[in-house]
Protein backbone atom coordinates (compact mmCIF):
# COMPACT_ATOMS: atom_id res chain seq x y z
CA UNK A 1 0.00 0.00 0.00
CA UNK A 2 1.44 3.35 -1.05
CA UNK A 3 2.23 5.86 1.67
CA UNK A 4 -0.05 8.91 1.73
CA UNK A 5 1.31 11.86 -0.22
CA UNK A 6 2.77 14.55 1.99
CA UNK A 7 1.54 18.09 1.87
CA UNK A 8 4.11 20.78 1.15
CA UNK A 9 5.03 23.65 3.43
CA UNK A 10 6.90 26.79 2.47
CA UNK A 11 7.94 29.92 4.33
CA UNK A 12 7.76 33.45 2.95
CA UNK A 13 10.19 35.36 5.16
CA UNK A 14 8.81 38.80 4.25
CA UNK A 15 5.65 40.11 2.57
CA UNK A 16 7.99 41.77 0.06
CA UNK A 17 8.69 38.29 -1.33
CA UNK A 18 5.10 37.13 -1.57
CA UNK A 19 4.88 37.49 -5.35
CA UNK A 20 7.28 34.54 -5.58
CA UNK A 21 4.73 32.19 -4.03
CA UNK A 22 1.61 30.58 -5.52
CA UNK A 23 -1.26 31.43 -3.17
CA UNK A 24 -4.45 30.51 -4.97
CA UNK A 25 -4.46 26.85 -3.91
CA UNK A 26 -2.69 27.22 -0.55
CA UNK A 27 -3.54 27.77 3.09
CA UNK A 28 -1.61 30.82 4.25
CA UNK A 29 -0.69 31.23 7.90
CA UNK A 30 -0.01 34.91 8.60
CA UNK A 31 2.46 35.43 11.45
CA UNK A 32 3.19 38.63 13.38
CA UNK A 33 4.20 37.37 16.81
CA UNK A 34 5.09 40.80 18.25
CA UNK A 35 2.27 41.60 18.28
CA UNK A 36 -0.56 41.78 15.77
CA UNK A 37 -1.45 38.11 15.34
CA UNK A 38 -1.02 37.54 19.07
CA UNK A 39 -3.54 40.35 19.68
CA UNK A 40 -5.98 38.96 17.11
CA UNK A 41 -5.82 35.52 18.65
CA UNK A 42 -6.28 36.94 22.15
CA UNK A 43 -9.21 39.09 21.05
CA UNK A 44 -11.18 36.26 19.48
CA UNK A 45 -10.35 33.92 22.36
CA UNK A 46 -11.80 36.50 24.75
CA UNK A 47 -15.07 36.97 22.90
CA UNK A 48 -14.48 39.67 20.26
CA UNK A 49 -16.88 38.85 17.43
CA UNK A 50 -14.80 39.88 14.44
CA UNK A 51 -11.75 41.85 13.38
CA UNK A 52 -11.46 43.83 10.16
CA UNK A 53 -7.77 44.04 9.16
CA UNK A 54 -7.03 47.32 7.41
CA UNK A 55 -3.60 48.14 5.96
CA UNK A 56 -4.31 51.87 5.55
CA UNK A 57 -4.31 54.08 8.63
CA UNK A 58 -6.89 56.62 7.50
CA UNK A 59 -9.25 53.93 6.23
CA UNK A 60 -9.14 52.25 9.62
CA UNK A 61 -9.73 55.50 11.48
CA UNK A 62 -12.78 56.20 9.31
CA UNK A 63 -14.41 52.93 10.36
CA UNK A 64 -14.89 54.05 13.95
CA UNK A 65 -18.55 54.03 14.97
CA UNK A 66 -20.85 53.00 17.80
CA UNK A 67 -20.69 49.42 16.50
CA UNK A 68 -16.99 49.31 15.61
CA UNK A 69 -13.93 50.02 17.76
CA UNK A 70 -10.63 50.95 16.17
CA UNK A 71 -7.18 49.56 16.98
CA UNK A 72 -4.13 51.34 15.61
CA UNK A 73 -0.36 50.90 15.94
CA UNK A 74 2.66 52.25 14.13
CA UNK A 75 6.27 51.60 15.13
CA UNK A 76 5.08 49.69 18.19
CA UNK A 77 3.05 52.54 19.69
CA UNK A 78 -0.68 53.11 20.00
CA UNK A 79 -2.00 55.88 17.77
CA UNK A 80 -3.88 58.94 18.94
CA UNK A 81 -7.59 58.80 18.25
CA UNK A 82 -7.81 54.99 18.32
CA UNK A 83 -9.64 52.99 20.96
CA UNK A 84 -6.99 50.30 21.28
CA UNK A 85 -3.33 49.72 20.60
CA UNK A 86 -1.31 46.57 19.96
CA UNK A 87 -0.96 44.98 23.40
CA UNK A 88 -2.69 41.61 23.85
CA UNK A 89 -3.69 42.61 27.37
CA UNK A 90 -6.02 45.28 25.96
CA UNK A 91 -8.03 42.57 24.20
CA UNK A 92 -8.87 40.74 27.42
CA UNK A 93 -11.30 43.51 28.40
CA UNK A 94 -14.75 41.91 28.91
CA UNK A 95 -16.35 45.05 27.50
CA UNK A 96 -15.07 43.98 24.06
CA UNK A 97 -17.09 40.76 23.98
CA UNK A 98 -19.30 40.64 20.90
CA UNK A 99 -17.63 43.75 19.42
CA UNK A 100 -16.30 44.41 15.93
CA UNK A 101 -12.78 45.89 15.75
CA UNK A 102 -11.10 47.60 12.80
CA UNK A 103 -7.38 46.87 13.19
CA UNK A 104 -4.32 48.41 11.55
CA UNK A 105 -0.68 47.72 12.41
CA UNK A 106 2.74 48.39 10.93
CA UNK A 107 3.30 44.89 9.56
CA UNK A 108 0.63 42.32 10.37
CA UNK A 109 -2.37 43.78 8.58
CA UNK A 110 -0.20 44.50 5.54
CA UNK A 111 0.83 40.83 5.43
CA UNK A 112 -2.85 39.85 5.49
CA UNK A 113 -3.74 42.25 2.68
CA UNK A 114 -0.91 40.86 0.53
CA UNK A 115 -2.16 37.30 1.12
CA UNK A 116 -5.77 37.81 0.04
CA UNK A 117 -5.36 35.71 -3.13
CA UNK A 118 -4.81 32.61 -1.02
CA UNK A 119 -7.39 29.84 -0.94
CA UNK A 120 -7.52 30.30 2.83
CA UNK A 121 -5.85 32.56 5.41
CA UNK A 122 -5.50 31.71 9.07
CA UNK A 123 -3.81 33.65 11.86
CA UNK A 124 -0.91 32.09 13.75
CA UNK A 125 0.81 32.91 17.03
CA UNK A 126 2.57 30.94 19.73
CA UNK A 127 -0.56 31.51 21.81
CA UNK A 128 -2.55 29.24 19.47
CA UNK A 129 0.26 27.17 17.95
CA UNK A 130 -1.18 23.80 18.94
CA UNK A 131 -4.64 24.67 17.60
CA UNK A 132 -3.14 25.91 14.33
CA UNK A 133 -1.12 22.71 13.95
CA UNK A 134 -4.23 20.56 14.45
CA UNK A 135 -6.12 22.69 11.93
CA UNK A 136 -3.37 22.32 9.31
CA UNK A 137 -3.05 18.59 9.88
CA UNK A 138 -6.77 18.20 9.24
CA UNK A 139 -6.63 20.25 6.03
CA UNK A 140 -5.75 19.05 2.55
CA UNK A 141 -4.01 22.09 1.08
CA UNK A 142 -0.32 22.87 0.89
CA UNK A 143 0.78 25.53 3.37
CA UNK A 144 2.65 28.82 3.19
CA UNK A 145 3.72 30.56 6.38
CA UNK A 146 3.86 34.30 5.67
CA UNK A 147 6.05 36.18 8.13
CA UNK A 148 5.03 39.81 8.59
CA UNK A 149 8.60 40.85 9.44
CA UNK A 150 9.40 44.49 10.06
CA UNK A 151 8.78 47.04 7.30
CA UNK A 152 9.67 44.53 4.60
CA UNK A 153 12.70 43.13 6.39
CA UNK A 154 13.02 39.65 7.87
CA UNK A 155 12.65 39.31 11.62
CA UNK A 156 13.53 36.51 13.99
CA UNK A 157 10.39 35.89 16.02
CA UNK A 158 8.12 35.33 13.02
CA UNK A 159 10.73 33.06 11.43
CA UNK A 160 10.88 31.02 14.64
CA UNK A 161 7.14 30.48 14.58
CA UNK A 162 7.34 29.39 10.95
CA UNK A 163 10.02 26.93 12.03
CA UNK A 164 7.74 25.66 14.79
CA UNK A 165 5.10 24.89 12.18
CA UNK A 166 7.61 22.98 10.05
CA UNK A 167 8.76 21.09 13.16
CA UNK A 168 5.26 20.18 14.31
CA UNK A 169 4.13 19.13 10.81
CA UNK A 170 7.07 16.78 10.21
CA UNK A 171 5.74 13.65 8.54
CA UNK A 172 2.64 15.57 7.42
CA UNK A 173 4.15 18.34 5.28
CA UNK A 174 7.58 18.39 3.68
CA UNK A 175 9.65 21.57 3.16
CA UNK A 176 9.31 22.94 -0.35
CA UNK A 177 12.60 24.85 -0.47
CA UNK A 178 15.37 26.08 1.83
CA UNK A 179 13.38 28.76 3.67
CA UNK A 180 11.40 26.25 5.76
CA UNK A 181 14.62 24.34 6.46
CA UNK A 182 16.28 27.55 7.68
CA UNK A 183 13.30 28.35 9.89
CA UNK A 184 13.24 24.78 11.23
CA UNK A 185 16.92 24.81 12.21
CA UNK A 186 16.50 28.15 13.98
CA UNK A 187 13.46 26.93 15.88
CA UNK A 188 15.20 23.77 17.01
CA UNK A 189 18.01 25.87 18.43
CA UNK A 190 15.61 28.27 20.14
CA UNK A 191 12.65 26.16 21.29
CA UNK A 192 13.82 25.53 24.85
CA UNK A 193 14.37 29.25 25.54
CA UNK A 194 12.56 31.43 23.03
CA UNK A 195 12.87 34.56 25.15
CA UNK A 196 16.61 34.12 25.58
CA UNK A 197 17.13 33.37 21.89
CA UNK A 198 15.21 36.51 20.94
CA UNK A 199 16.72 38.79 23.58
CA UNK A 200 18.97 40.64 21.12
CA UNK A 201 16.56 40.63 18.19
CA UNK A 202 15.65 43.97 16.68
CA UNK A 203 11.94 44.06 17.49
CA UNK A 204 12.38 42.76 21.02
CA UNK A 205 14.88 45.57 21.58
CA UNK A 206 12.44 48.04 20.04
CA UNK A 207 9.62 46.94 22.34
CA UNK A 208 11.87 46.94 25.39
CA UNK A 209 12.58 50.61 24.73
CA UNK A 210 8.81 51.11 25.02
CA UNK A 211 8.89 49.27 28.39
CA UNK A 212 6.47 46.52 27.39
CA UNK A 213 8.47 43.44 28.33
CA UNK A 214 5.33 41.79 29.69
CA UNK A 215 3.85 41.79 26.18
CA UNK A 216 6.92 40.01 24.84
CA UNK A 217 6.75 37.31 27.53
CA UNK A 218 3.03 36.79 26.97
CA UNK A 219 3.32 36.54 23.19
CA UNK A 220 5.88 33.75 23.55
CA UNK A 221 3.57 31.55 25.66
CA UNK A 222 2.66 28.40 23.79
CA UNK A 223 -0.80 26.93 23.41
CA UNK A 224 -2.69 29.30 25.69
CA UNK A 225 -5.73 29.48 23.39
CA UNK A 226 -7.62 26.94 21.30
CA UNK A 227 -9.01 29.47 18.82
CA UNK A 228 -7.97 29.48 15.14
CA UNK A 229 -8.77 32.86 13.54
CA UNK A 230 -9.62 32.66 9.84
CA UNK A 231 -10.12 35.40 7.24
CA UNK A 232 -13.52 35.16 5.58
CA UNK A 233 -14.68 37.81 3.13
CA UNK A 234 -11.98 40.11 4.46
CA UNK A 235 -13.00 39.72 8.11
CA UNK A 236 -11.24 37.68 10.80
CA UNK A 237 -13.52 35.36 12.74
CA UNK A 238 -13.18 32.13 14.70
CA UNK A 239 -12.88 28.99 12.57
ZADORO-475867 format. One record per residue: residue in three letters; y, x, z of N, C-alpha, C, CB in turn. Coordinates in steps of 0.05 Angstrom, whole numbers, padded with zeros to 5 digits, always signed. Each point is the difference from the previous one (the first is absolute). Glycine has a CB too. Layout:
N
ALAYXZYXZYXZYXZ ...
% end
This chain:
239
UNK-00024+00017+00000+00024-00017+00000+00025+00018+00000-00025-00037+00025 UNK+00043+00031-00044+00024+00017-00002+00018-00004+00024-00003-00003-00050 UNK+00016+00024+00058+00019-00001+00022+00025-00016-00009-00017+00044+00019 UNK+00029-00059-00001+00024-00015-00007+00022+00019-00009-00012-00037+00032 UNK+00027+00028-00052+00022+00017-00010+00023+00002+00020-00012-00013-00047 UNK+00021+00037+00052+00022+00003+00019+00026-00009-00012-00024+00039+00020 UNK+00041-00050-00003+00028-00004-00008+00014+00027-00002+00001-00046+00023 UNK+00022+00046-00034+00017+00024-00001+00024-00003+00018-00016+00009-00047 UNK+00024+00013+00059+00025+00000+00016+00018+00023-00009-00024-00021+00039 UNK+00049+00015-00042+00020+00020-00008+00023-00002+00019-00014-00001-00048 UNK+00030+00022+00049+00023+00002+00018+00025+00007-00017-00029+00013+00040 UNK+00049-00030-00039+00026+00006-00012+00018+00010+00023-00006-00035-00037 UNK+00013+00061+00036+00013+00013+00022+00030-00007+00003-00032+00036-00005 UNK+00043-00048-00016+00028-00009+00000+00004-00022-00020+00015+00046+00013 UNK+00002-00066-00007+00005-00021-00020+00011+00011-00026+00009-00031+00038 UNK+00003+00055-00037+00010+00012-00025-00022+00006-00020+00038+00019+00027 UNK-00062-00018-00017-00023+00007-00018-00016-00025-00008-00003+00044+00023 UNK+00012-00067-00016-00016-00024-00003-00006-00007-00030+00018-00016+00043 UNK-00001+00024-00061-00004-00005-00028-00025+00014-00011+00049-00007-00005 UNK-00059+00026+00020-00024+00015-00009-00026-00016+00007+00025+00043+00006 UNK-00023-00065+00008-00023-00013+00010-00003-00028-00012+00004+00026+00043 UNK-00029-00033-00051-00004-00028-00009-00002-00019+00024-00025+00017-00041 UNK+00042-00037+00041+00002-00018+00023-00013-00028-00005+00041+00025+00013 UNK-00042-00033-00039-00005-00028-00005-00027-00010+00009+00030+00005-00039 UNK-00050+00013+00042-00026-00008+00009-00007+00012+00027-00014-00005-00048 UNK+00034+00014+00063-00006+00014+00025+00011-00015+00024+00002+00043-00025 UNK-00014-00037+00048+00012-00008+00026+00017+00023+00009-00039-00030+00012 UNK+00065+00026-00008+00018+00020+00010+00004-00004+00030+00024+00002-00045 UNK-00026+00020+00059+00007+00000+00029+00026+00015+00003-00049-00001+00014 UNK+00070-00013-00007+00026+00013+00004+00002+00010+00029+00022-00030-00035 UNK-00013+00055+00037+00000+00014+00026+00027+00011+00006-00048+00012-00006 UNK+00060-00020+00028+00025+00012+00011-00003+00000+00030+00029-00016-00040 UNK-00043+00036+00050-00009+00000+00028+00025+00000+00019-00042+00024-00013 UNK+00062-00008+00006+00024+00002+00017+00025-00011-00015-00021+00040+00024 UNK+00026-00067-00025-00014-00019+00017-00004-00027-00013+00019+00024+00038 UNK-00013-00027-00064+00002-00026-00012-00027-00015+00001+00036+00017-00029 UNK-00058-00005+00020-00025-00015+00000-00011-00004+00028-00010+00018-00046 UNK+00017-00001+00064-00007-00004+00028+00015-00025+00011-00009+00050+00007 UNK+00034-00052-00014+00016-00024+00009-00011-00025-00013+00041+00029+00005 UNK-00047-00029-00030-00011-00024-00014-00026-00009+00013+00022+00015-00043 UNK-00039+00004+00048-00026-00006+00013+00005-00012+00028-00022+00037-00026 UNK+00040-00025+00041+00006-00010+00027+00012-00028-00001+00007+00047+00015 UNK+00011-00051-00034+00013-00026-00002-00020-00022-00005+00041+00022-00017 UNK-00058-00019-00003-00020-00021-00006-00020-00003+00022+00006+00010-00049 UNK-00014+00012+00062-00019-00002+00022+00012-00015+00024-00020+00043-00015 UNK+00047-00043+00017+00013-00014+00022+00012-00027-00008+00010+00045+00019 UNK-00019-00056-00042+00006-00027-00006+00022-00005-00020-00015-00009+00044 UNK+00028+00030-00055+00019-00005-00022-00014-00012-00023+00028+00040+00015 UNK-00016-00061-00027-00014-00015-00021-00002+00016-00026+00016-00042+00021 UNK+00007+00054-00030+00000+00014-00025+00023+00019-00001-00022-00039-00023 UNK+00018+00060+00006+00020+00021-00003+00006+00002-00030-00015+00025+00041 UNK+00040-00025-00048+00009+00004-00028+00010+00029-00003+00012-00050-00005 UNK-00028+00067-00008+00010+00028-00004+00021+00001-00022-00045+00017+00016 UNK+00067-00005-00010+00022+00001-00019+00010+00030-00002+00014-00048+00011 UNK-00015+00059-00035+00008+00028-00003+00030+00003+00003-00040+00008-00030 UNK+00055-00028+00020+00029+00003-00001+00013-00010+00026-00001-00006-00050 UNK+00020+00022+00060+00013-00006+00026+00016-00026-00001+00001+00049+00009 UNK+00016-00051-00029+00017-00024-00002-00015-00025-00005+00036+00029-00017 UNK-00058-00028+00002-00016-00023-00005-00014-00009+00025-00008+00015-00047 UNK+00000+00003+00064-00012-00007+00025+00020-00013+00019-00032+00038-00005 UNK+00056-00026+00006+00021-00011+00018+00007-00028-00008+00018+00046+00006 UNK-00018-00052-00032+00007-00027-00010-00021-00021+00007+00025+00022-00037 UNK-00049-00014+00045-00020-00019+00006+00002-00011+00028-00030+00023-00031 UNK+00048-00012+00047+00002-00010+00028+00008-00029+00001+00012+00046+00015 UNK-00026-00061+00001+00006-00029+00003-00012-00009+00027+00000-00008-00051 UNK+00003-00018+00057-00012-00011+00024-00030+00002+00000+00038-00031+00004 UNK-00050+00032-00028-00030+00000-00002-00010+00028-00006+00001-00047-00015 UNK+00016+00067+00011-00009+00026-00008+00016+00022+00015-00013-00018-00045 UNK-00001+00034+00061+00012+00023+00012+00001+00023-00020-00016-00015+00046 UNK+00033+00035-00040+00001+00023-00018-00006+00025+00017+00034-00022-00030 UNK-00049+00041+00017-00007+00025+00013+00009+00022-00020-00039-00020+00026 UNK+00055+00039-00016+00011+00020-00018+00000+00028+00013+00028-00035-00022 UNK-00037+00055+00007+00000+00028+00009+00006+00018-00024-00033-00011+00036 UNK+00050+00031-00030+00004+00022-00018+00002+00026+00016+00024-00030-00033 UNK-00038+00050+00023-00001+00026+00014-00009-00001+00029+00037+00014-00030 UNK-00055-00034+00035-00011-00002+00027+00016-00017+00019-00020+00043-00008 UNK+00043-00053+00000+00018-00014+00019+00004-00029-00009+00023+00043+00011 UNK-00021-00061+00009+00005-00028-00005+00028-00003-00012-00030-00013+00038 UNK+00032-00006-00056+00026-00004-00015+00017-00022+00014-00023+00014-00043 UNK+00048-00010+00042+00019-00020+00011-00003-00026-00016+00032+00036+00014 UNK-00031-00058+00001-00001-00026-00013-00028-00010-00004+00042+00011-00022 UNK-00063+00004+00030-00027-00009-00003-00011-00008+00028-00007+00030-00041 UNK-00011-00049+00041-00011-00010+00025-00019+00021+00013+00004-00047-00017 UNK-00018+00061+00001-00021+00018+00010+00002+00027-00014-00030-00039+00009 UNK+00018+00059+00003-00002+00026-00012-00028+00007-00008+00039+00015+00027 UNK-00048+00010-00022-00026+00009-00010-00017+00011+00023+00021+00010-00044 UNK-00018-00022+00068-00017+00008+00022-00022-00022+00004+00038+00026+00022 UNK-00063-00018-00020-00021-00021+00003+00004-00016+00025-00031+00029-00025 UNK+00044-00018+00045+00003-00015+00025+00018-00024-00003-00006+00043+00025 UNK+00024-00042-00044+00018-00023-00006-00016-00024-00010+00037+00031-00010 UNK-00060-00026-00002-00016-00022-00013-00020-00012+00019+00007+00023-00044 UNK-00006-00015+00069-00017-00012+00020+00014-00023+00015-00023+00043+00006 UNK+00048-00048-00014+00016-00021+00013-00012-00028-00006+00042+00029-00004 UNK-00050-00044+00025-00012-00026-00005+00019-00019-00014-00027+00007+00040 UNK+00053-00002-00040+00018-00018-00014-00003+00002-00030+00032+00005+00037 UNK-00046+00015-00047-00004+00004-00029-00025-00015-00010+00022+00044+00004 UNK-00038-00056+00013-00024-00014-00008+00008-00022-00020-00023+00011+00044 UNK+00008-00012-00066+00005-00021-00020+00024+00005-00018-00020-00031+00031 UNK+00034+00054-00027+00024+00005-00016-00006+00014-00026+00025+00004+00043 UNK-00006-00005-00061+00000+00014-00025+00020+00023+00003-00012-00042-00028 UNK+00005+00066+00018+00017+00023+00003+00003+00013-00027-00015+00007+00047 UNK+00040-00002-00055+00006+00016-00024+00003+00029+00010+00023-00039-00025 UNK-00037+00058+00012-00004+00026+00011+00007+00021-00021-00036-00017+00031 UNK+00054+00036-00025+00006+00022-00018+00000+00026+00016+00027-00031-00031 UNK-00040+00051+00019-00001+00026+00013+00005+00022-00021-00032-00017+00036 UNK+00035+00041-00026+00006+00023-00018-00023+00004-00020+00028+00021+00035 UNK-00053-00022-00026-00022+00008-00017-00022-00021-00004+00009+00045+00016 UNK-00016-00059+00006-00023-00018-00002+00004-00023-00019-00009+00012+00046 UNK+00031-00026-00045+00004-00023-00017+00002+00008-00030+00022-00025+00038 UNK-00011+00049-00042+00001+00011-00027-00028+00005-00011+00044+00021+00010 UNK-00062-00010+00007-00027+00005-00008-00014-00027-00008-00002+00041+00030 UNK+00008-00062-00015-00012-00026-00006+00010-00010-00027-00003-00011+00049 UNK+00029+00013-00053+00012-00010-00025-00011+00015-00025+00041-00012+00025 UNK-00047+00038-00021-00011+00016-00022-00030-00005-00005+00035+00034+00010 UNK-00047-00049+00008-00029-00005-00002-00006-00029-00009-00007+00034+00036 UNK+00027-00049-00043-00004-00028-00005-00018-00007-00024+00045-00006+00020 UNK-00050+00026-00037-00019-00005-00023-00029+00002+00008+00035+00017-00030 UNK-00040-00011+00055-00028+00003+00010-00013-00027+00000+00012+00040+00027 UNK-00039-00040-00028-00015-00025+00002+00003-00012+00028-00033+00017-00034 UNK+00037+00001+00054+00002-00008+00028+00014+00021+00015-00042-00028-00003 UNK+00060+00021+00022+00013+00019+00017-00005-00008+00029+00036+00009-00035 UNK-00046+00010+00051-00002-00004+00028+00017+00021+00015-00047-00020-00005 UNK+00052+00016+00030+00017+00017+00016-00017+00015+00021+00039-00032-00007 UNK-00037+00058+00006-00016+00017+00018+00016+00015+00020-00033+00004-00036 UNK+00022-00001+00060+00011+00016+00022-00023+00009+00018+00045-00025-00002 UNK-00040+00045+00018-00021+00006+00020-00006-00023+00018+00014+00048-00002 UNK+00006-00064+00007-00003-00023+00018-00021-00020-00009+00048+00006+00012 UNK-00052-00008-00039-00020-00018-00011-00020+00014-00017+00033-00036+00002 UNK-00037+00062+00002-00018+00016-00017-00027-00012-00002+00026+00041+00012 UNK-00038-00048+00010-00028-00010+00000-00002-00026-00016-00008+00023+00044 UNK+00027-00041-00040+00000-00025-00015+00004+00005-00030+00019-00023+00041 UNK-00002+00042-00048+00004+00006-00028-00025+00012-00013+00048+00008+00009 UNK-00062+00009+00006-00025+00012-00010-00021-00022-00005+00010+00043+00025 UNK-00013-00062-00006-00019-00022-00004+00008-00016-00024-00009-00001+00049 UNK+00034-00004-00053+00010-00016-00022-00007+00014-00027+00037-00019+00029 UNK-00032+00045-00030-00006+00015-00025-00029+00002-00005+00042+00025+00007 UNK-00058-00022+00013-00029+00001-00003-00011-00026-00012-00003+00032+00038 UNK+00015-00054-00030-00009-00026-00009+00009-00006-00029+00001-00016+00047 UNK+00020+00029-00056+00011-00005-00026-00016+00014-00022+00045-00005+00020 UNK-00039-00002-00045-00014+00011-00023+00017+00019-00017-00027-00041+00000 UNK+00053+00041+00005+00018+00016-00017+00001+00029+00008+00027-00041-00008 UNK-00020+00058-00011+00007+00028+00007+00026-00001+00015-00023+00018-00041 UNK+00029+00004+00055+00022+00001+00020+00019+00022-00006-00031-00019+00035 UNK+00057+00013-00031+00020+00021-00001+00017-00002+00025+00001-00001-00051 UNK+00000+00023+00066+00017+00001+00024+00027+00011-00010-00039+00008+00032 UNK+00060-00024-00028+00027+00008-00009+00016+00008+00025-00002-00031-00040 UNK+00008+00057+00042+00016+00010+00023+00029-00003-00006-00036+00033+00011 UNK+00051-00046+00008+00028-00004-00004+00016+00026+00000-00005-00045+00021 UNK-00004+00064-00005+00014+00026+00001+00028-00003+00011-00027+00015-00039 UNK+00044+00004+00031+00028+00000+00009+00018+00006-00023-00013+00014+00046 UNK+00027-00035-00056+00019+00003-00022-00012+00014-00024+00037+00000+00034 UNK-00062-00008-00041-00013+00011-00023-00017+00025+00006+00036-00018-00027 UNK-00032+00030+00050-00015+00024+00007-00025-00007+00016+00042+00027+00000 UNK-00062-00010-00001-00025-00004+00014+00005+00004+00030-00027+00016-00039 UNK+00014-00032+00056+00001+00005+00028-00028+00001+00012+00045-00022+00003 UNK-00047+00032+00021-00026+00007+00012-00014-00025+00012+00017+00046+00009 UNK-00002-00063+00005-00013-00021+00014-00013-00021-00018+00033+00007+00037 UNK-00020-00013-00060-00011-00019-00019-00025+00013-00013+00045-00021-00008 UNK-00043+00047+00002-00023+00014-00012-00024+00000+00018+00032+00028-00026 UNK-00027-00025+00052-00022+00000+00020-00013-00028+00000+00024+00035+00028 UNK-00009-00056-00029-00012-00026+00000-00017-00004-00026+00038-00018+00027 UNK-00028+00027-00049-00015-00001-00025-00027+00015+00003+00043-00004-00027 UNK-00041+00027+00040-00024+00015+00006-00020-00014+00018+00027+00041-00006 UNK-00016-00056+00025-00017-00016+00018-00015-00021-00016+00032+00008+00038 UNK-00018-00021-00057-00014-00019-00017-00023+00013-00016+00042-00026-00004 UNK-00037+00049-00008-00020+00014-00015-00024+00007+00018+00035+00019-00031 UNK-00029-00010+00055-00020+00007+00020-00017-00024+00007+00030+00036+00018 UNK-00017-00058-00011-00014-00024+00009-00016-00014-00022+00035-00005+00035 UNK-00027+00010-00060-00013-00013-00023-00021+00018-00013+00041-00027-00007 UNK-00047+00049+00019-00020+00018-00011-00027-00015-00003+00023+00040+00022 UNK-00035-00037-00046-00024-00014-00006+00005-00027-00012-00021+00024+00036 UNK+00046-00034-00035+00008-00025-00012+00018+00004-00024-00003-00022+00045 UNK+00022+00042-00042+00019+00006-00021+00001+00030-00003+00027-00042+00009 UNK-00028+00052-00034+00001+00029-00004+00028+00008-00010-00050+00000-00011 UNK+00059+00023+00019+00026+00010-00009+00002+00002-00030+00005+00025+00043 UNK+00018-00034-00054+00003+00000-00029+00012+00026-00011+00005-00049+00003 UNK+00010+00064+00014+00011+00025-00008+00004+00017+00025+00023-00021-00041 UNK-00006+00041+00039+00004+00018+00023+00017-00010+00022-00006+00036-00032 UNK+00024-00055+00026+00018-00010+00020-00015-00013+00024+00034-00008-00035 UNK-00054-00009+00030-00015-00010+00023-00016+00022+00015-00003-00043-00024 UNK-00006+00063+00010-00013+00022+00013+00019+00016+00018-00032+00003-00038 UNK+00057+00001+00028+00020+00014+00017+00006-00017+00025+00020+00021-00042 UNK-00016-00047+00038+00006-00017+00023-00023+00000+00020+00029-00028-00030 UNK-00054+00027+00020-00023+00000+00017-00002+00025+00017-00024-00028-00034 UNK+00028+00051+00021-00002+00025+00015+00022+00002+00022-00019+00022-00041 UNK+00043-00032+00034+00021+00000+00021-00007-00018+00023+00034+00009-00036 UNK-00044-00033+00029-00007-00019+00022-00022+00012+00018+00013-00038-00030 UNK-00033+00050+00018-00022+00011+00016+00010+00022+00019-00032-00011-00037 UNK+00052+00026+00029+00012+00019+00018+00016-00013+00022+00002+00032-00038 UNK+00011-00055+00032+00019-00012+00018-00011-00022+00018+00034+00011-00034 UNK-00057-00022+00027-00008-00026+00012-00003+00000+00030-00022-00009-00043 UNK+00016+00032+00055-00003+00000+00029+00026+00003+00015-00045+00020-00008 UNK+00067-00014-00006+00026+00002+00013+00022-00004-00021-00018+00033+00034 UNK+00020-00058-00042+00020-00007-00021+00028+00007+00008-00030-00037-00015 UNK+00037+00031+00040+00027+00005+00009+00006+00030+00000-00002-00041+00028 UNK-00017+00057-00019+00004+00029+00000+00002+00011-00029-00024+00003+00043 UNK+00007-00013-00061+00000+00010-00027+00027-00007-00014-00050-00006-00002 UNK+00061-00017+00010+00025-00009-00013+00025+00010+00014-00025-00040-00015 UNK+00023+00055+00036+00023+00005+00018+00023+00015-00015-00032+00002+00038 UNK+00025+00014-00058+00021+00014-00015+00006-00012-00027-00014+00041+00023 UNK+00003-00064-00028+00005-00013-00026+00028-00010-00002-00048-00013-00003 UNK+00058+00010-00021+00028-00005-00004+00009-00027+00011-00002+00028-00041 UNK-00014-00049+00037+00009-00026+00009-00003-00003+00030-00012-00019-00045 UNK-00009+00031+00056-00002+00000+00029+00025+00013+00013-00051+00001-00003 UNK+00059+00022-00008+00023+00014+00010+00025-00018-00004-00021+00045-00011 UNK+00023-00058-00011+00023-00018-00005+00001-00022+00021-00003+00010-00050 UNK-00020-00023+00055+00000-00022+00020+00004+00010+00028-00031-00025-00030 UNK+00022+00049+00036+00005+00011+00027+00030+00005+00005-00045+00022-00002 UNK+00059-00016-00019+00029+00004+00003+00014-00027+00006-00002+00038-00032 UNK-00012-00060+00025+00010-00027+00006-00011-00010+00027+00004-00010-00049 UNK-00019+00027+00063-00011-00005+00027-00018-00025+00000+00042+00021+00019 UNK-00060-00022-00038-00019-00023-00001-00028+00011-00001+00034-00029-00024 UNK-00040+00047+00042-00027+00011+00002-00021-00021+00005+00020+00043+00016 UNK-00012-00064-00001-00020-00020+00007-00009-00015-00025+00020-00005+00045 UNK-00003+00002-00065-00008-00012-00025-00021+00017-00014+00045-00021-00005 UNK-00041+00047+00005-00019+00018-00013-00027-00002+00013+00037+00032-00012 UNK-00038-00031+00038-00026-00002+00015-00014-00026-00006+00019+00029+00036 UNK-00003-00051-00037-00012-00026-00005-00012-00002-00028+00032-00021+00033 UNK-00017+00031-00052-00008-00003-00028-00025+00017-00006+00047-00008-00013 UNK-00054+00026+00030-00024+00017-00004-00024-00011+00015+00029+00039-00006 UNK-00026-00062+00020-00023-00013+00013-00018-00012-00021+00027-00009+00042 UNK-00053+00013-00038-00019-00010-00020-00013-00026+00008-00009+00047-00013 UNK+00008-00066-00006-00015-00024+00003+00010-00019+00021-00038+00026-00014 UNK+00064-00027+00019+00011-00018+00020-00001-00029-00009+00030+00037+00015 UNK-00027-00041-00041+00002-00028-00011-00022-00004-00021+00050-00001+00009 UNK-00059-00025-00011-00020-00007-00019+00012-00012-00026-00031-00009+00038 UNK+00057+00006-00039+00012-00013-00023+00001+00018-00024+00028-00027+00032 UNK-00032+00015-00056+00004+00015-00025+00022-00015-00016-00049+00016-00001 UNK+00073-00005+00001+00021-00012-00016-00005+00003-00030+00033+00009+00037 UNK-00029-00030-00052-00003+00001-00029+00026-00011-00013-00051-00006+00003 UNK+00057+00016-00027+00023-00009-00015-00009-00022-00019+00023+00045+00003 UNK-00012-00069+00000-00007-00022-00017+00026-00013-00010-00043-00009+00024 UNK+00046+00009-00051+00024-00011-00012+00025+00013+00011-00024-00043-00008 UNK+00022+00069+00014+00023+00015+00009+00006-00002+00030+00018-00006-00044 UNK-00036-00007+00058+00004-00005+00029-00024+00011+00015+00028-00041-00009 UNK-00023+00054+00032-00021+00011+00016-00009-00020+00021+00017+00047-00008 UNK-00043-00053+00007-00012-00019+00019-00026+00011+00010+00022-00040-00024 UNK-00034+00027+00043-00026+00008+00010-00021-00006-00021+00014-00007+00048 UNK-00034+00025-00051-00022-00006-00019-00017-00023+00012-00001+00049-00016 
% end
